[in-house]
């Protein structure tokens, strides 16, 4: 029930009965002070101006019709015209009580279902091998409130927990665990310490960094050892995250996880397609897309790397595949992302490539 809409319609009906015709909109708004009624109509000024008449007299005619015609009295207890042309409306308490009772007994509280869309909602997205932080909590809570609201409105919602389960950090961790002769029998708190130690060694030891980068490529290419260790790292992290979701009452489940790794098989085809159509260019085996709308400090178009010289793929390539999959495979009408604002430019650049390639509508 929208009281503003109901009152505006009643005023328009009263105007028709007073033989007042206009193409100007009629709207009601809550009164600022109780002595001005529950709602006010201020449309008479604009209507009177268009008809070259006195707005107060126009308001008096309409208010009189509202008061004298019994069909309005069950909603409007009193209508009064005041200078310079407002109509103050006081609602009928019995009608308000009836509406409140109807809303109380209505499981939808009077909220109508909307024409259904398929909405894919990307939220939470914790990092593997790390505890969730407050940014992940923020995305999780806002995202879950959104999916519940969308479902209540009648939409089909696909929840997606796009976890960071691919990339350089896994090369570092797998290399570190291999050197430590650890077969993956560890907890998430252990992983936090291992990650810090692996990152320190990656930054300081060129041989370690080289091996870690090679393990990233091996992981992407399906190496059995790398995949086995990777599965253990993901399982440890997501088991702990699920405990957090359950404790918070968040609706995300294990089935909603679709991390970066899920799009790995799409990446070669996407890069080949971008190259074949001239959207991307290759320079010494590095594949890049140059975007005129983004400029570097020298004023030149910024290049977005889609495949590195060693054959590894980047987050941008995964996000291109992700948007393509959500539109073309899931047939999403809308896609909502609840993410860190620091990822804004990265995703805007990825989506520009997605649109340029025609993987989603403009």
VEXDO-678286 format. One line per 3 residues: number of its first residue (from 1); their letters; for each residue x negated, y negated, z of C-alpha. Coordinates in steps of 0.02 Angstrom, whole numbers, plus 32768, in hexadecimal, padded with zeros to 4 digits. Last residue first. Layout:
REM residues N
NUM	a	X,Y,Z ~ ...
REM end
This chain:
REM residues 362
362	xxx	7AE3,8089,7B55 ~ 7B1B,8141,7B54 ~ 7AA1,81C4,7B96
359	xxx	7A16,8226,7B3D ~ 7A17,81A5,7AB2 ~ 7959,8199,7AAB
356	xxx	795E,80DE,7ACC ~ 79D8,8100,7B5B ~ 7964,817C,7BB0
353	xxx	78CC,810C,7B91 ~ 7926,807B,7BE4 ~ 7958,80F3,7C6F
350	xxx	78A2,811C,7C95 ~ 7875,8062,7C9A ~ 7906,803B,7D0E
347	xxx	78D3,80D1,7D77 ~ 7821,8095,7D94 ~ 785B,7FE1,7DAB
344	xxx	78D3,8010,7E38 ~ 7868,8091,7E92 ~ 7839,8014,7F1A
341	xxx	78F4,7FFF,7F3D ~ 78F3,80AE,7F89 ~ 797E,811A,7F43
338	xxx	7A39,8139,7F40 ~ 7A57,8165,7E89 ~ 7B06,816B,7E3D
335	xxx	7B2A,81C1,7D98 ~ 7BCF,81A4,7D3E ~ 7C35,8204,7CBD
332	xxx	7BCA,829E,7CD8 ~ 7BCE,8328,7C56 ~ 7B63,839F,7CC1
329	xxx	7AF9,83D7,7C2D ~ 7AF0,8338,7BC1 ~ 7B03,82B0,7C43
326	xxx	7AAE,82FC,7CDA ~ 7A2B,8354,7C70 ~ 79F8,82B6,7C12
323	xxx	79ED,8253,7CB5 ~ 797C,82D9,7D03 ~ 7912,82ED,7C68
320	xxx	78EA,8233,7C69 ~ 78CB,823C,7D25 ~ 7852,82CE,7D0C
317	xxx	77F1,8270,7C86 ~ 77E5,81D9,7CF8 ~ 77A9,8243,7D89
314	xxx	7712,827A,7D24 ~ 76E2,830E,7CB6 ~ 763E,836C,7CAE
311	xxx	75EC,8399,7C07 ~ 753B,8366,7C3B ~ 754A,82C3,7BD7
308	xxx	75E6,8293,7C37 ~ 7697,82A0,7BF8 ~ 7721,821E,7C05
305	xxx	76B5,8185,7C29 ~ 7716,80E1,7C25 ~ 76BA,8058,7BC9
302	xxx	76DD,7FA2,7BF0 ~ 76F2,7F2C,7B5E ~ 7667,7EA9,7B5F
299	xxx	7670,7E04,7BBD ~ 75BF,7E17,7C04 ~ 7606,7E32,7CB3
296	xxx	7671,7EC2,7C72 ~ 7718,7EAF,7C1A ~ 77BE,7F0B,7C2A
293	xxx	7848,7EE8,7BAA ~ 77D6,7F1E,7B1A ~ 77C9,7FCF,7B5F
290	xxx	773A,803D,7B21 ~ 7757,80F9,7B2E ~ 76BE,8163,7B50
287	xxx	7676,820F,7B2B ~ 75C0,822E,7B5D ~ 756E,82AA,7AE6
284	xxx	74E9,822C,7AB1 ~ 7570,81A8,7A8F ~ 761C,81EF,7A66
281	xxx	76B1,817E,7A41 ~ 7763,8183,7A81 ~ 7805,8145,7A32
278	xxx	77C7,817B,7987 ~ 7850,81FC,796F ~ 77D8,8290,796F
275	xxx	777C,824F,7A08 ~ 7818,8237,7A71 ~ 7856,82E4,7A3B
272	xxx	77B0,8337,7A65 ~ 77B2,82E4,7B11 ~ 7865,831E,7B2F
269	xxx	7842,83D0,7AF6 ~ 77A7,83DD,7B64 ~ 7809,839B,7BFC
266	xxx	78A5,8407,7BF8 ~ 7856,84A0,7C49 ~ 781F,8439,7CDF
263	xxx	78CD,83F2,7D03 ~ 78F0,845E,7D9C ~ 7844,8434,7DE3
260	xxx	787A,8381,7E07 ~ 78F6,83C1,7E85 ~ 79A6,8401,7E76
257	xxx	79E4,8422,7F26 ~ 7AA2,8423,7F33 ~ 7AA8,84E0,7F4F
254	xxx	7A45,84C9,7FF2 ~ 7AD5,8462,8038 ~ 7AFA,83A8,8047
251	xxx	7B9B,837E,80A7 ~ 7B47,8319,8131 ~ 7B87,8340,81E0
248	xxx	7AE8,82F5,822C ~ 7AB4,8398,827F ~ 7AD8,83F9,81E1
245	xxx	7A71,8380,8177 ~ 79DF,8386,81F2 ~ 79E1,8445,81F6
242	xxx	79E4,8441,8137 ~ 7947,83D6,8139 ~ 78EB,8459,81A1
239	xxx	7918,84E5,8127 ~ 78EE,846F,8097 ~ 783B,8454,80CF
236	xxx	780D,850A,80F2 ~ 7860,8544,8050 ~ 7806,84C2,7FE6
233	xxx	775A,84F0,802A ~ 777B,85AA,8016 ~ 77B7,8595,7F63
230	xxx	771A,8531,7F38 ~ 76A9,85BA,7F7C ~ 76FE,863B,7F0C
227	xxx	7700,85C6,7E75 ~ 7646,859F,7E86 ~ 761B,8658,7E91
224	xxx	7686,8687,7DFB ~ 7650,85F9,7D85 ~ 76EE,85B3,7D34
221	xxx	76AB,852B,7CC1 ~ 76E2,849E,7D35 ~ 7688,84F3,7DC5
218	xxx	75EC,850A,7D5B ~ 75F1,8451,7D2D ~ 75FF,8420,7DE4
215	xxx	7577,849E,7E0D ~ 7501,8445,7D94 ~ 7521,83A2,7DEF
212	xxx	74F5,83F4,7E96 ~ 7455,843D,7E4C ~ 741C,8392,7E0F
209	xxx	744A,8340,7EB4 ~ 73E6,83C3,7F17 ~ 734F,83A8,7EA6
206	xxx	735F,82EA,7EB7 ~ 7362,82F3,7F77 ~ 7395,8251,7FD1
203	xxx	7447,822A,7F97 ~ 747A,82E1,7F87 ~ 7429,8307,802F
200	xxx	7490,8282,8085 ~ 752E,82BB,802B ~ 750F,8370,805E
197	xxx	74F5,8340,8115 ~ 7594,82D8,8117 ~ 75F6,8363,80C1
194	xxx	75B2,83E9,8136 ~ 75EA,8383,81CD ~ 769A,836D,8189
191	xxx	769D,8424,8154 ~ 767D,845D,8206 ~ 7717,83FB,823E
188	xxx	7778,8452,81B3 ~ 7744,84FD,81F3 ~ 76C1,8575,81AD
185	xxx	76A6,8625,816C ~ 7677,85E4,80BE ~ 75E8,865C,8094
182	xxx	7564,85F3,80EB ~ 74B3,8615,80AF ~ 7480,8562,80DC
179	xxx	743E,854D,802A ~ 74E3,8591,7FE7 ~ 7548,8523,805C
176	xxx	74EA,8488,8020 ~ 74FC,84B4,7F68 ~ 75B6,84D8,7F7D
173	xxx	75CE,8436,7FDC ~ 7572,83C6,7F61 ~ 75C4,8414,7EC7
170	xxx	7669,8405,7F20 ~ 764E,834C,7F45 ~ 7627,832D,7E8D
167	xxx	76D2,8357,7E49 ~ 776E,83B9,7E6F ~ 77EA,83CF,7EFD
164	xxx	7824,831B,7F15 ~ 78D8,8347,7F3B ~ 796A,8311,7ECF
161	xxx	79F8,8340,7F45 ~ 7A86,8339,7EC8 ~ 7B3D,8335,7EF9
158	xxx	7BB5,8351,7E69 ~ 7C58,82F5,7E84 ~ 7CFE,8310,7E2B
155	xxx	7D62,8273,7E4D ~ 7E08,826B,7EA9 ~ 7DF5,81D0,7F16
152	xxx	7DCE,8241,7FAA ~ 7D41,828F,7F44 ~ 7CF7,81E4,7F22
149	xxx	7D02,81B4,7FDA ~ 7CAD,8255,8011 ~ 7C25,823D,7F8F
146	xxx	7C08,8189,7FC6 ~ 7BFC,81AF,8081 ~ 7B7F,8238,8058
143	xxx	7B15,81C0,7FF2 ~ 7B14,813B,8079 ~ 7AE1,81BB,80FE
140	xxx	7A5D,8215,8097 ~ 7A10,8178,804A ~ 79FC,812B,80F7
137	xxx	79B7,81CD,8141 ~ 7939,81D9,80B2 ~ 7900,8128,80D7
134	xxx	78F7,8152,8192 ~ 7879,81DD,8174 ~ 7890,8295,8148
131	xxx	77FC,82FF,8181 ~ 777B,8327,80FC ~ 774A,83C4,809B
128	xxx	77D0,83A3,8017 ~ 780B,82F1,8009 ~ 78C1,82C9,802C
125	xxx	793E,82A0,7FA3 ~ 79D3,8261,800C ~ 7A3F,8230,7F76
122	xxx	7A69,824B,7EBF ~ 7B25,8242,7E9F ~ 7B6C,828C,7DFE
119	xxx	7C1B,824A,7DDC ~ 7C96,82AA,7D70 ~ 7D2A,8236,7D5B
116	xxx	7DDD,824B,7D94 ~ 7E5E,81C4,7D75 ~ 7E72,817B,7E25
113	xxx	7ED3,81CA,7EB3 ~ 7F3E,8151,7F16 ~ 7F11,811A,7FC7
110	xxx	7FB0,810E,802F ~ 7F5E,8155,80CA ~ 7F2D,81F3,8068
107	xxx	7F6E,826B,80EE ~ 800D,8201,80F5 ~ 805E,8205,81A1
104	xxx	7FFE,816E,81E1 ~ 801A,8111,813E ~ 80D5,812B,8147
101	xxx	80D6,80F4,81FD ~ 8074,8058,81D4 ~ 80ED,8030,8146
98	xxx	8183,8045,81B8 ~ 8132,7FD7,823D ~ 810F,7F50,81BD
95	xxx	81C4,7F58,8182 ~ 8202,7F45,8236 ~ 818D,7EB1,8253
92	xxx	81D0,7E52,81BB ~ 8140,7DEE,8173 ~ 812D,7D31,8180
89	xxx	8105,7CDE,80D9 ~ 80C4,7C2D,80C8 ~ 80E1,7BE2,801C
86	xxx	8065,7B5A,7FEF ~ 8093,7AC4,7F86 ~ 8041,7A26,7FCC
83	xxx	808B,7A2D,804C ~ 80EE,7ABE,8095 ~ 816E,7B3A,8053
80	xxx	81AE,7BB8,80D1 ~ 81D4,7C71,80C2 ~ 8215,7CD6,8155
77	xxx	8235,7D8D,817E ~ 81EA,7DCA,80DB ~ 81F1,7E87,80C1
74	xxx	82A6,7EB8,80EA ~ 82D8,7E05,80BE ~ 82A9,7E12,8006
71	xxx	8344,7E68,7FC1 ~ 83B0,7DFA,8031 ~ 8398,7D61,7FC2
68	xxx	83A4,7CBF,8025 ~ 82F6,7CBC,8071 ~ 8293,7CEF,7FD7
65	xxx	82FE,7C7F,7F68 ~ 82DF,7BEB,7FDD ~ 8224,7C0D,7FDB
62	xxx	8226,7C0A,7F1B ~ 8287,7B66,7F11 ~ 821E,7B16,7F9C
59	xxx	817C,7B48,7F45 ~ 81B4,7AF1,7EA5 ~ 81E5,7A57,7F08
56	xxx	8139,7A57,7F5B ~ 80E0,7A6F,7EB3 ~ 8136,79D6,7E63
53	xxx	8146,79F1,7DA7 ~ 80D8,79E1,7D0D ~ 80F4,7A97,7CDA
50	xxx	803C,7AC8,7CD7 ~ 8020,7A62,7D76 ~ 80B2,7AB7,7DCB
47	xxx	806B,7B64,7DA3 ~ 7FBE,7B34,7DE4 ~ 8004,7AED,7E86
44	xxx	8083,7B7A,7E9C ~ 7FFB,7BFF,7EA4 ~ 7FCD,7BDD,7F59
41	xxx	8033,7C6B,7FA6 ~ 8008,7C88,805C ~ 800A,7D22,80CA
38	xxx	802A,7D49,8181 ~ 8076,7C9F,81A7 ~ 8027,7BF3,81AA
35	xxx	8036,7BEA,8267 ~ 7FCA,7C86,826F ~ 7F31,7C2F,8224
32	xxx	7EC6,7C5D,818B ~ 7F58,7CAD,8131 ~ 7F38,7D4F,80D3
29	xxx	7F40,7D38,8016 ~ 7FCB,7D47,7F97 ~ 7FBC,7D38,7EDA
26	xxx	8024,7CFC,7E48 ~ 7FCC,7CF2,7DA0 ~ 7FFD,7C6A,7D22
23	xxx	8062,7CA3,7C8B ~ 80F9,7C43,7CCB ~ 81B6,7C4A,7CD2
20	xxx	8220,7C00,7D5D ~ 82D6,7C31,7D46 ~ 82F2,7C37,7E04
17	xxx	8313,7CF2,7DF6 ~ 826F,7D01,7D97 ~ 8217,7CA1,7E21
14	xxx	825E,7D18,7EA3 ~ 821A,7DAD,7E40 ~ 816E,7D5A,7E39
11	xxx	8174,7D3E,7EF5 ~ 81A2,7DF5,7F11 ~ 8113,7E2E,7EA0
8	xxx	8094,7DC0,7EFC ~ 80D3,7E08,7FA1 ~ 80BC,7EBC,7F68
5	xxx	800D,7E9A,7F21 ~ 7FD1,7E45,7FC0 ~ 801D,7ED1,8028
2	xx	7FB9,7F57,7FCC ~ 8000,8000,8000
REM end
